[in-house]
Amino acid sequence: MPHYDETVHTALSDFISRSDFARNGCIITDLDGTALHEDQGRILIPEPVEFGFRKLHSLGRPFILNSLRFPLSILRTFGREWYTISNSPIPVVTLNGSLLGHVVQDSGGEMLFEELDAFPLSAEEIDRTIDVIEQLVAEDVKEALLFYYPRDWRIGEVIWTPVAERIITVRNKYVSASSVTAVELPKLREHLHAEDVCMMLLLIDLPHDRLMAYQHSNRSSFVTRAGVDKLFGARRMAELLQVELSSSVGAGDTEMDRFLSGVGLAVVVGSLPLDYRGIFGTVRLKTSVEFGQMLFDLAAMVGNRK
């Protein structure tokens, strides 16, 4: 097991004594780069993370997954593994806070998603994104891609390309997509207005110098309803589960993990110099394996107080 700095133990002890974690807190975690580990191209839940979550769950402390991933992606990859940790429905905040629910297992053993709340894009927000795409198409930027994620989790991830000849290439590159389409923009706009869409991602697959030439400095742009992000989703899920976010532990590894600023103890995993601070404290860990060890140590502290 890794041995992290003694300041982590001190921060854990201080958090336990100052918060109500043992009675009303939870653990809310990002997936990729935080609770998941990549080893030679294979993504897995490290054993220390699994053991730590299992121990905390046995002490009555629930966990929430908070991810950019769409529900079908979570179900297809790690849904069953997460479910076996608790053997009960797993609360999940997906699509940057815009679609909340539970990962559940039906009587036949199939993993499903049950919605608790959703915050789809407004018609105006959809139109603004399509307007940007129209400009790109007018400038002959054939490499623009629009990923969109309907509220109906069974649809999964849909990708639009302005060039029909690129459908096969795009499908081969983004194997997680349920479908790839190249309908004309008016039809795309009409289709997006006809259903609830929770998140969109505008991706421009161009070298940086060409991006600057088109004055589009961001290679990718996530679009959710105004005010909706991982912090918003965490707060709403905490309300639904009747837990206190301020008495909870949050773990993440990128700027998009804004929920780190709303939890009692913020755990930053990895090397990025994130500025998020927890209400009672902040710790920094190198890897997901260290995160698992921290969870186990946290469980030991909670168990000793009971």
Contacts in CASP RR format, 6 or more apart in sequence:
PFRMAT RR
TARGET T0000
AUTHOR 0000-0000-0000
METHOD contacts of the structure
MODEL  1
MPHYDETVHTALSDFISRSDFARNGCIITDLDGTALHEDQGRILIPEPVE
FGFRKLHSLGRPFILNSLRFPLSILRTFGREWYTISNSPIPVVTLNGSLL
GHVVQDSGGEMLFEELDAFPLSAEEIDRTIDVIEQLVAEDVKEALLFYYP
RDWRIGEVIWTPVAERIITVRNKYVSASSVTAVELPKLREHLHAEDVCMM
LLLIDLPHDRLMAYQHSNRSSFVTRAGVDKLFGARRMAELLQVELSSSVG
AGDTEMDRFLSGVGLAVVVGSLPLDYRGIFGTVRLKTSVEFGQMLFDLAA
MVGNRK
1 48 0 8 1.000
1 293 0 8 1.000
2 286 0 8 1.000
2 287 0 8 1.000
2 289 0 8 1.000
2 290 0 8 1.000
2 293 0 8 1.000
4 285 0 8 1.000
4 286 0 8 1.000
4 290 0 8 1.000
4 293 0 8 1.000
4 294 0 8 1.000
7 283 0 8 1.000
8 283 0 8 1.000
8 285 0 8 1.000
8 294 0 8 1.000
8 297 0 8 1.000
9 297 0 8 1.000
11 265 0 8 1.000
11 281 0 8 1.000
11 282 0 8 1.000
11 283 0 8 1.000
12 265 0 8 1.000
12 283 0 8 1.000
12 294 0 8 1.000
12 297 0 8 1.000
12 298 0 8 1.000
12 301 0 8 1.000
13 301 0 8 1.000
14 280 0 8 1.000
14 281 0 8 1.000
15 21 0 8 1.000
15 249 0 8 1.000
15 264 0 8 1.000
15 265 0 8 1.000
15 280 0 8 1.000
15 281 0 8 1.000
16 22 0 8 1.000
16 298 0 8 1.000
16 301 0 8 1.000
16 302 0 8 1.000
16 305 0 8 1.000
18 280 0 8 1.000
19 25 0 8 1.000
19 246 0 8 1.000
19 247 0 8 1.000
19 264 0 8 1.000
19 265 0 8 1.000
19 280 0 8 1.000
20 244 0 8 1.000
20 247 0 8 1.000
21 61 0 8 1.000
21 247 0 8 1.000
21 248 0 8 1.000
21 249 0 8 1.000
21 265 0 8 1.000
21 302 0 8 1.000
22 59 0 8 1.000
22 61 0 8 1.000
22 302 0 8 1.000
22 305 0 8 1.000
22 306 0 8 1.000
23 247 0 8 1.000
24 243 0 8 1.000
24 244 0 8 1.000
24 247 0 8 1.000
25 61 0 8 1.000
25 243 0 8 1.000
25 244 0 8 1.000
25 247 0 8 1.000
25 248 0 8 1.000
25 249 0 8 1.000
26 61 0 8 1.000
26 62 0 8 1.000
26 63 0 8 1.000
26 64 0 8 1.000
26 238 0 8 1.000
26 241 0 8 1.000
26 243 0 8 1.000
26 248 0 8 1.000
26 249 0 8 1.000
27 53 0 8 1.000
27 56 0 8 1.000
27 61 0 8 1.000
27 62 0 8 1.000
27 63 0 8 1.000
27 64 0 8 1.000
27 248 0 8 1.000
27 249 0 8 1.000
27 250 0 8 1.000
27 251 0 8 1.000
27 295 0 8 1.000
28 63 0 8 1.000
28 64 0 8 1.000
28 65 0 8 1.000
28 66 0 8 1.000
28 93 0 8 1.000
28 234 0 8 1.000
28 237 0 8 1.000
28 245 0 8 1.000
28 248 0 8 1.000
28 249 0 8 1.000
28 250 0 8 1.000
28 251 0 8 1.000
28 259 0 8 1.000
28 263 0 8 1.000
29 35 0 8 1.000
29 63 0 8 1.000
29 64 0 8 1.000
29 65 0 8 1.000
29 66 0 8 1.000
29 250 0 8 1.000
29 251 0 8 1.000
29 252 0 8 1.000
29 291 0 8 1.000
30 66 0 8 1.000
30 67 0 8 1.000
30 230 0 8 1.000
30 251 0 8 1.000
30 252 0 8 1.000
30 253 0 8 1.000
30 254 0 8 1.000
30 257 0 8 1.000
31 65 0 8 1.000
31 67 0 8 1.000
31 69 0 8 1.000
31 74 0 8 1.000
31 78 0 8 1.000
32 43 0 8 1.000
32 67 0 8 1.000
32 68 0 8 1.000
32 69 0 8 1.000
33 252 0 8 1.000
33 253 0 8 1.000
33 269 0 8 1.000
33 270 0 8 1.000
33 288 0 8 1.000
34 251 0 8 1.000
34 252 0 8 1.000
34 253 0 8 1.000
34 257 0 8 1.000
34 269 0 8 1.000
34 288 0 8 1.000
34 291 0 8 1.000
35 45 0 8 1.000
35 49 0 8 1.000
35 65 0 8 1.000
35 251 0 8 1.000
35 288 0 8 1.000
35 291 0 8 1.000
36 43 0 8 1.000
36 44 0 8 1.000
36 45 0 8 1.000
36 46 0 8 1.000
36 78 0 8 1.000
36 288 0 8 1.000
37 43 0 8 1.000
37 44 0 8 1.000
37 45 0 8 1.000
37 46 0 8 1.000
37 49 0 8 1.000
37 287 0 8 1.000
37 288 0 8 1.000
37 289 0 8 1.000
38 44 0 8 1.000
43 77 0 8 1.000
45 78 0 8 1.000
45 81 0 8 1.000
45 82 0 8 1.000
46 288 0 8 1.000
46 289 0 8 1.000
46 292 0 8 1.000
48 289 0 8 1.000
48 291 0 8 1.000
48 292 0 8 1.000
48 293 0 8 1.000
48 295 0 8 1.000
48 296 0 8 1.000
49 288 0 8 1.000
49 289 0 8 1.000
49 291 0 8 1.000
49 292 0 8 1.000
49 295 0 8 1.000
50 81 0 8 1.000
50 85 0 8 1.000
51 292 0 8 1.000
51 295 0 8 1.000
51 296 0 8 1.000
52 292 0 8 1.000
52 295 0 8 1.000
52 296 0 8 1.000
52 299 0 8 1.000
53 63 0 8 1.000
53 85 0 8 1.000
53 86 0 8 1.000
53 295 0 8 1.000
54 85 0 8 1.000
54 86 0 8 1.000
55 295 0 8 1.000
55 296 0 8 1.000
55 299 0 8 1.000
56 63 0 8 1.000
56 295 0 8 1.000
56 298 0 8 1.000
56 299 0 8 1.000
56 302 0 8 1.000
57 63 0 8 1.000
57 85 0 8 1.000
57 86 0 8 1.000
59 299 0 8 1.000
59 302 0 8 1.000
59 303 0 8 1.000
59 306 0 8 1.000
61 299 0 8 1.000
61 302 0 8 1.000
62 86 0 8 1.000
62 91 0 8 1.000
62 241 0 8 1.000
62 243 0 8 1.000
63 86 0 8 1.000
63 90 0 8 1.000
63 91 0 8 1.000
64 91 0 8 1.000
64 92 0 8 1.000
64 93 0 8 1.000
64 234 0 8 1.000
64 237 0 8 1.000
64 241 0 8 1.000
65 74 0 8 1.000
65 82 0 8 1.000
65 90 0 8 1.000
65 91 0 8 1.000
65 92 0 8 1.000
65 93 0 8 1.000
65 103 0 8 1.000
66 92 0 8 1.000
66 93 0 8 1.000
66 97 0 8 1.000
66 230 0 8 1.000
66 233 0 8 1.000
66 234 0 8 1.000
66 237 0 8 1.000
66 257 0 8 1.000
66 259 0 8 1.000
67 74 0 8 1.000
67 92 0 8 1.000
67 93 0 8 1.000
67 94 0 8 1.000
68 94 0 8 1.000
68 95 0 8 1.000
68 96 0 8 1.000
68 222 0 8 1.000
68 256 0 8 1.000
69 94 0 8 1.000
69 95 0 8 1.000
70 94 0 8 1.000
70 95 0 8 1.000
70 99 0 8 1.000
70 149 0 8 1.000
70 153 0 8 1.000
70 156 0 8 1.000
70 157 0 8 1.000
70 199 0 8 1.000
71 92 0 8 1.000
71 94 0 8 1.000
71 99 0 8 1.000
71 101 0 8 1.000
71 103 0 8 1.000
71 113 0 8 1.000
71 153 0 8 1.000
71 156 0 8 1.000
72 113 0 8 1.000
72 153 0 8 1.000
72 154 0 8 1.000
72 156 0 8 1.000
72 157 0 8 1.000
72 178 0 8 1.000
73 156 0 8 1.000
73 157 0 8 1.000
73 176 0 8 1.000
74 82 0 8 1.000
74 92 0 8 1.000
74 94 0 8 1.000
74 103 0 8 1.000
74 113 0 8 1.000
75 103 0 8 1.000
75 111 0 8 1.000
75 112 0 8 1.000
75 113 0 8 1.000
79 90 0 8 1.000
79 103 0 8 1.000
79 111 0 8 1.000
80 105 0 8 1.000
80 111 0 8 1.000
82 90 0 8 1.000
82 103 0 8 1.000
83 89 0 8 1.000
83 90 0 8 1.000
83 103 0 8 1.000
83 104 0 8 1.000
83 105 0 8 1.000
83 111 0 8 1.000
89 102 0 8 1.000
89 103 0 8 1.000
89 104 0 8 1.000
89 114 0 8 1.000
90 102 0 8 1.000
90 103 0 8 1.000
90 104 0 8 1.000
91 100 0 8 1.000
91 101 0 8 1.000
91 102 0 8 1.000
91 116 0 8 1.000
91 237 0 8 1.000
91 240 0 8 1.000
91 241 0 8 1.000
92 100 0 8 1.000
92 101 0 8 1.000
92 102 0 8 1.000
92 103 0 8 1.000
92 113 0 8 1.000
93 99 0 8 1.000
93 100 0 8 1.000
93 101 0 8 1.000
93 230 0 8 1.000
93 233 0 8 1.000
93 234 0 8 1.000
93 236 0 8 1.000
93 237 0 8 1.000
94 100 0 8 1.000
94 101 0 8 1.000
95 149 0 8 1.000
95 198 0 8 1.000
95 199 0 8 1.000
95 224 0 8 1.000
96 199 0 8 1.000
96 222 0 8 1.000
96 224 0 8 1.000
96 228 0 8 1.000
96 229 0 8 1.000
96 230 0 8 1.000
96 256 0 8 1.000
97 119 0 8 1.000
97 224 0 8 1.000
97 228 0 8 1.000
97 229 0 8 1.000
97 230 0 8 1.000
97 232 0 8 1.000
97 233 0 8 1.000
97 234 0 8 1.000
97 236 0 8 1.000
98 118 0 8 1.000
98 119 0 8 1.000
98 120 0 8 1.000
98 198 0 8 1.000
98 199 0 8 1.000
98 224 0 8 1.000
98 225 0 8 1.000
98 228 0 8 1.000
98 233 0 8 1.000
99 115 0 8 1.000
99 117 0 8 1.000
99 118 0 8 1.000
99 119 0 8 1.000
99 149 0 8 1.000
99 151 0 8 1.000
99 153 0 8 1.000
99 198 0 8 1.000
99 199 0 8 1.000
100 115 0 8 1.000
100 116 0 8 1.000
100 117 0 8 1.000
100 118 0 8 1.000
100 233 0 8 1.000
100 236 0 8 1.000
100 237 0 8 1.000
100 240 0 8 1.000
101 113 0 8 1.000
101 114 0 8 1.000
101 115 0 8 1.000
101 116 0 8 1.000
101 117 0 8 1.000
101 237 0 8 1.000
102 113 0 8 1.000
102 114 0 8 1.000
102 116 0 8 1.000
103 111 0 8 1.000
103 112 0 8 1.000
103 113 0 8 1.000
104 111 0 8 1.000
104 112 0 8 1.000
104 113 0 8 1.000
104 114 0 8 1.000
105 111 0 8 1.000
105 112 0 8 1.000
106 112 0 8 1.000
113 153 0 8 1.000
115 151 0 8 1.000
115 153 0 8 1.000
116 237 0 8 1.000
116 240 0 8 1.000
117 236 0 8 1.000
117 240 0 8 1.000
118 151 0 8 1.000
118 196 0 8 1.000
118 198 0 8 1.000
119 198 0 8 1.000
119 224 0 8 1.000
119 225 0 8 1.000
119 228 0 8 1.000
119 232 0 8 1.000
120 151 0 8 1.000
120 196 0 8 1.000
120 197 0 8 1.000
120 198 0 8 1.000
120 225 0 8 1.000
121 197 0 8 1.000
121 198 0 8 1.000
121 199 0 8 1.000
121 200 0 8 1.000
121 223 0 8 1.000
121 224 0 8 1.000
121 225 0 8 1.000
122 225 0 8 1.000
122 226 0 8 1.000
123 193 0 8 1.000
125 223 0 8 1.000
125 225 0 8 1.000
125 226 0 8 1.000
126 189 0 8 1.000
126 192 0 8 1.000
126 193 0 8 1.000
126 197 0 8 1.000
126 200 0 8 1.000
127 189 0 8 1.000
129 146 0 8 1.000
129 200 0 8 1.000
129 202 0 8 1.000
129 223 0 8 1.000
130 185 0 8 1.000
130 188 0 8 1.000
130 189 0 8 1.000
130 192 0 8 1.000
132 202 0 8 1.000
133 144 0 8 1.000
133 146 0 8 1.000
133 162 0 8 1.000
133 185 0 8 1.000
133 202 0 8 1.000
134 185 0 8 1.000
136 144 0 8 1.000
136 162 0 8 1.000
136 204 0 8 1.000
136 214 0 8 1.000
136 216 0 8 1.000
137 144 0 8 1.000
137 162 0 8 1.000
137 185 0 8 1.000
139 214 0 8 1.000
141 162 0 8 1.000
141 204 0 8 1.000
141 206 0 8 1.000
141 214 0 8 1.000
142 162 0 8 1.000
142 163 0 8 1.000
142 166 0 8 1.000
143 204 0 8 1.000
143 205 0 8 1.000
143 206 0 8 1.000
144 161 0 8 1.000
144 162 0 8 1.000
144 202 0 8 1.000
144 203 0 8 1.000
144 204 0 8 1.000
144 205 0 8 1.000
145 159 0 8 1.000
145 160 0 8 1.000
145 161 0 8 1.000
145 170 0 8 1.000
145 202 0 8 1.000
145 203 0 8 1.000
145 204 0 8 1.000
145 205 0 8 1.000
146 159 0 8 1.000
146 160 0 8 1.000
146 188 0 8 1.000
146 200 0 8 1.000
146 201 0 8 1.000
146 202 0 8 1.000
146 203 0 8 1.000
147 157 0 8 1.000
147 158 0 8 1.000
147 159 0 8 1.000
147 160 0 8 1.000
147 174 0 8 1.000
147 177 0 8 1.000
147 200 0 8 1.000
147 201 0 8 1.000
147 202 0 8 1.000
147 203 0 8 1.000
148 157 0 8 1.000
148 158 0 8 1.000
148 160 0 8 1.000
148 192 0 8 1.000
148 197 0 8 1.000
148 199 0 8 1.000
148 200 0 8 1.000
148 201 0 8 1.000
149 156 0 8 1.000
149 157 0 8 1.000
149 158 0 8 1.000
149 197 0 8 1.000
149 198 0 8 1.000
149 199 0 8 1.000
149 200 0 8 1.000
150 156 0 8 1.000
150 158 0 8 1.000
150 195 0 8 1.000
150 196 0 8 1.000
150 197 0 8 1.000
150 198 0 8 1.000
151 195 0 8 1.000
151 196 0 8 1.000
151 197 0 8 1.000
151 198 0 8 1.000
152 195 0 8 1.000
152 196 0 8 1.000
155 178 0 8 1.000
156 178 0 8 1.000
157 174 0 8 1.000
157 176 0 8 1.000
157 177 0 8 1.000
157 178 0 8 1.000
158 177 0 8 1.000
158 178 0 8 1.000
158 179 0 8 1.000
158 180 0 8 1.000
158 181 0 8 1.000
159 170 0 8 1.000
159 171 0 8 1.000
159 174 0 8 1.000
159 177 0 8 1.000
159 179 0 8 1.000
159 180 0 8 1.000
159 181 0 8 1.000
160 180 0 8 1.000
160 181 0 8 1.000
160 182 0 8 1.000
160 183 0 8 1.000
160 188 0 8 1.000
161 167 0 8 1.000
161 170 0 8 1.000
161 180 0 8 1.000
161 181 0 8 1.000
161 182 0 8 1.000
162 182 0 8 1.000
162 185 0 8 1.000
163 182 0 8 1.000
164 182 0 8 1.000
166 182 0 8 1.000
167 180 0 8 1.000
167 181 0 8 1.000
167 182 0 8 1.000
170 177 0 8 1.000
170 180 0 8 1.000
171 177 0 8 1.000
171 180 0 8 1.000
174 180 0 8 1.000
181 188 0 8 1.000
183 191 0 8 1.000
198 224 0 8 1.000
199 222 0 8 1.000
199 223 0 8 1.000
199 224 0 8 1.000
200 222 0 8 1.000
200 223 0 8 1.000
201 220 0 8 1.000
201 221 0 8 1.000
201 222 0 8 1.000
201 223 0 8 1.000
202 220 0 8 1.000
202 221 0 8 1.000
202 223 0 8 1.000
203 219 0 8 1.000
203 220 0 8 1.000
204 211 0 8 1.000
204 214 0 8 1.000
204 216 0 8 1.000
204 219 0 8 1.000
204 220 0 8 1.000
205 219 0 8 1.000
206 214 0 8 1.000
206 219 0 8 1.000
208 219 0 8 1.000
211 217 0 8 1.000
211 219 0 8 1.000
222 256 0 8 1.000
229 256 0 8 1.000
229 258 0 8 1.000
230 256 0 8 1.000
230 257 0 8 1.000
230 258 0 8 1.000
230 259 0 8 1.000
231 258 0 8 1.000
231 259 0 8 1.000
231 261 0 8 1.000
231 262 0 8 1.000
233 259 0 8 1.000
234 245 0 8 1.000
234 259 0 8 1.000
234 262 0 8 1.000
234 263 0 8 1.000
235 245 0 8 1.000
235 259 0 8 1.000
235 262 0 8 1.000
238 244 0 8 1.000
238 245 0 8 1.000
238 248 0 8 1.000
245 259 0 8 1.000
245 262 0 8 1.000
245 263 0 8 1.000
245 264 0 8 1.000
246 262 0 8 1.000
246 263 0 8 1.000
246 264 0 8 1.000
246 279 0 8 1.000
247 264 0 8 1.000
248 263 0 8 1.000
248 264 0 8 1.000
248 265 0 8 1.000
249 263 0 8 1.000
249 264 0 8 1.000
249 265 0 8 1.000
249 267 0 8 1.000
249 298 0 8 1.000
250 259 0 8 1.000
250 260 0 8 1.000
250 263 0 8 1.000
250 264 0 8 1.000
250 265 0 8 1.000
250 266 0 8 1.000
250 267 0 8 1.000
251 260 0 8 1.000
251 266 0 8 1.000
251 267 0 8 1.000
251 268 0 8 1.000
251 269 0 8 1.000
251 291 0 8 1.000
252 260 0 8 1.000
252 267 0 8 1.000
252 268 0 8 1.000
252 269 0 8 1.000
253 268 0 8 1.000
253 269 0 8 1.000
253 270 0 8 1.000
253 272 0 8 1.000
253 274 0 8 1.000
254 272 0 8 1.000
254 274 0 8 1.000
255 272 0 8 1.000
255 274 0 8 1.000
257 274 0 8 1.000
257 276 0 8 1.000
258 276 0 8 1.000
260 266 0 8 1.000
260 267 0 8 1.000
260 268 0 8 1.000
260 274 0 8 1.000
260 276 0 8 1.000
260 277 0 8 1.000
260 278 0 8 1.000
261 276 0 8 1.000
261 277 0 8 1.000
261 278 0 8 1.000
262 278 0 8 1.000
262 279 0 8 1.000
263 278 0 8 1.000
263 279 0 8 1.000
264 278 0 8 1.000
264 279 0 8 1.000
264 280 0 8 1.000
264 281 0 8 1.000
265 278 0 8 1.000
265 280 0 8 1.000
265 281 0 8 1.000
265 282 0 8 1.000
265 283 0 8 1.000
266 276 0 8 1.000
266 277 0 8 1.000
266 278 0 8 1.000
266 281 0 8 1.000
266 282 0 8 1.000
266 283 0 8 1.000
267 282 0 8 1.000
267 283 0 8 1.000
267 284 0 8 1.000
267 285 0 8 1.000
267 291 0 8 1.000
267 294 0 8 1.000
268 274 0 8 1.000
268 276 0 8 1.000
268 282 0 8 1.000
268 283 0 8 1.000
268 284 0 8 1.000
268 285 0 8 1.000
269 284 0 8 1.000
269 285 0 8 1.000
269 286 0 8 1.000
269 287 0 8 1.000
269 288 0 8 1.000
269 290 0 8 1.000
269 291 0 8 1.000
270 284 0 8 1.000
270 285 0 8 1.000
270 286 0 8 1.000
270 287 0 8 1.000
271 286 0 8 1.000
276 282 0 8 1.000
283 294 0 8 1.000
285 291 0 8 1.000
285 294 0 8 1.000
END
